[in-house]
Amino acid sequence: MQRLLTVLTLAPILALAAPALRADPAPVVVELFTSQGCSSCPPADAMILDLAEREDVIALALHVDYWDYIGWKDVFADPAHTQRQKAYAYAANQTTVYTPQMVIAGETHVVGARAMELADAIRSHAGTDHGITLELERTGDELRVALRHDGAEIGPARVHLVRYTPREVVDIRRGENAGRRLTYGNIVTGWEVLAEWSGGRDLDLRASVPGNDRAVVLVQRVGPGQILAAGEAR
């Protein structure tokens, strides 16, 4: 089924092999916009599980809420994820949002679960070095973030803190995936902006990271636009 202007589902495809960490040069960040209520999403969800095993990729699953009306409320959905997807669409002059959709490095959009397109996009962004050194140190419930940029100012950018849980299994009882037991990976549970940063000065800050969820830091041009640096503290 399709829902234009708000939702457009896409055909399923096969999964991809994958890695998760670092910051200099940045690992490639892959954001998946998905929903438990979308019958075309499970293949893309499976790809995130594979990508989560890679060390050159940070994979993040953002569950949106605009499928909840169809009969099953996604237990991981957050309206903020929908707003982030809409912001990407606006920045790209697109008039629709849909699931599944992947955004690679904040720039490249991949429709659905197209393994080859995703692999090409990851490859094209791999090894990109924006001259940013990102150091993360997690001690208990506190995360220290240190940023340095070697070169001219990078322009308006934001430092984001993302929390995620690595894996959950959900029994879907209604909606398009009714009767299926699905495994989800790298499910985003929290997203906040820690600071605005232009790269003109070193930045050293601390953030609260209670609980066991993983912590990822992204440096992204305002837009949202290109992701300039990323790292993970487990």
N, C-alpha and C positions, 0 to 999 in steps of 0.2 A: 504494500500500500504506500501511497505517497501523500505528503502534506506540504504543498508549496508555500513559500514565504516564511514558513516556520520550520517545516520539516521536509526533508526529501531523502528517503531511504535509498540505499544503493545495493547492488548485487554483491553477495558474498564471494570471497576468493580464498586462495590457500595461504597458509601461514608461512612465516619467514624465520630464518635462524637469527640469532642475535647476541651485546654486552652492556655496564652501568657506572661510571664514576669520573672524576678528575676535574681539571679546570684550566690547564695551560698547555696546549690549546684546548679550548672548550670541548667537552663531549657534545655530541649532537643530541639536542632535546627533541623528543617526539611526543606531541600531545595528541591524544585520541579523544574526540568528543563522541560519546556513546550513550546508550540507554539500554536497560534491561527490557524495556518494552518494544524494542526494535528487532524484528526478525532477521534483518540483514547485518546486525552488529556482532554476533558471536564469532565469526571468522576474524574480524578486526580485534576483538577482545583476546583471541588466542594469539594473535601476532604480538600483542603487548606482553603476554606471558613469555614469549620467546625473546623479545627485545630486552626484557628485564634481566636476562642472563648475561648481557653484553657489558663490557667495560668501556666501550666507546660511545655508548648511548645512555641517555637518561630518558626512560619511558614513563609517561604520566597519563593516567586514564581519568578524564574529567566527565563524570556522569551528569547529563543535562536533565531538565525536568519537563520539557515540552512534550514528552511521550506519555506522561503520567495519566493523561485523560483517557487513554485507550483501554484501560482496565487493570493496569498493574503499575503501582507507584514504585519507581526505582528507589531502593533503600539507600543508595549512595548519592542520589541526585541532589544538586545544590543550584539554586537560581543564579548564584555567582558564576558558575561554570557556563551557564547559558549566556550570561552577559559577556563573559570573556570571548565566547565563540562569536557572538554578534559583533563585538568590537573588532575581531579579526576580519569578519565579513565586511564591515564598514570600511576598514583600512584598505581592503582589497577591492573596493567598489563593487561588492557583490550584494545582491538583494535577497539572498536566501541563506538559511543555515540548514544543515542536514546531518543525519547520522547514517553510517559512521563517517567521520572526517578526521584526517590527521593533518596536523600542522607541524612542519619540520623546521627547526631552528628559528621559529617565529616568522618564517617567510614563505616556505613552499607548501602549498596545499595539495593534499592527495585525497581524491574522492574514493571513499569506501576502503576495501581491504586489498588494494592492488599491490601485490608483493614486489613486482619488478619496479614499479614506479617508486615505491617506498625505498627499496634498496638503492635505486639511482639517486634519490633525493638525499639519503643519508651519506652516500659516497660523495656527492657534490659539496656537501657542507663539512665533511670530515677533515680534520687537521687545520681548519681555519683558525688563525691566530690574530686576535685584535690587539695584542700587546697588553692584555690584562692578566695580572696575576691575582688569583683568588685563592685564599687560604681559609680553611674551615677547621675549627677545633671544637669538638663537643665534649663537655665535661658535665656529666649528670644531666640536669635540666637546663643547662645554659650552652648556647652556641656562640662562639666568637667568630666573627666574619672580618677578614682583612682583605682590602682591595687596593691594588696599585696599578696605575696605567703608565706605560712608557710611550710617550708620544703626545700628539696634540689632543685637545679635549675631544671626547667622543660625542658630545652633544647631550640633549636631555635623555636620561635613562633612569630606570628604576631598579632597585635591588629588591627582589621578591624572595620571600621565604615560603616554601611549599612543603607540606607534610603529606605523607602517604603511607598506607598500609600495604604490605607486599602481596597479600593473597587472601581472598575470601571465596567461599562456595555458597551459592544461593539457589534455593529451590523456587522456581518461578511457577506460581499457581494460576495466574490469569494473564490475559493479554496475548500478544503475538507469539511469545515464547512459552506459553502455558505448558506445564508438564515437563519442562526441561530443568536439569540441574547443571548450572553453569559456573565456571571458575573464572574469577576476575583477578587481574593483577595490577599492582602499583596504583591503587585507587586513591585519588587525591581526597584528603580529609580536611585540609586547611590551606588557605592562601592569604598572605598578607604582604603589604609593601613595607619594607624596613626603612628605606631611605630613597631620596632622589640623589642622583650622582651624575656628574658631567665628566668625570675622569680627570679633572684638573688638579685634584689633590688626593692624597691617600685617604682611605676611609677605614676606620676601625670601629666596629660596633659589636654589641652583644644582644642576643635575642633569647627569649624564653622558649624552650622546646620540651615541655613536660610530656611524660608518657613514652611509649615505645615506638610511635610512628617515626618513620625515616624523615630526615630533613634534607631538603634540597634548596640551594640558593641559585637564583638566576639573575643575571644582569641583562636587562632588555631595553632596547630603545623604546621611548614613549610612542604609542601608536594604537595597539601594541605592534612592535616591529621586530627587527632582527635581534636574536638572542646573542649577546656578545661574549658571555662567559657563563659557565655553570659548573656546579660541583655538588657533591653529596657527602653528608656526614652521617654515619650510621651509629 
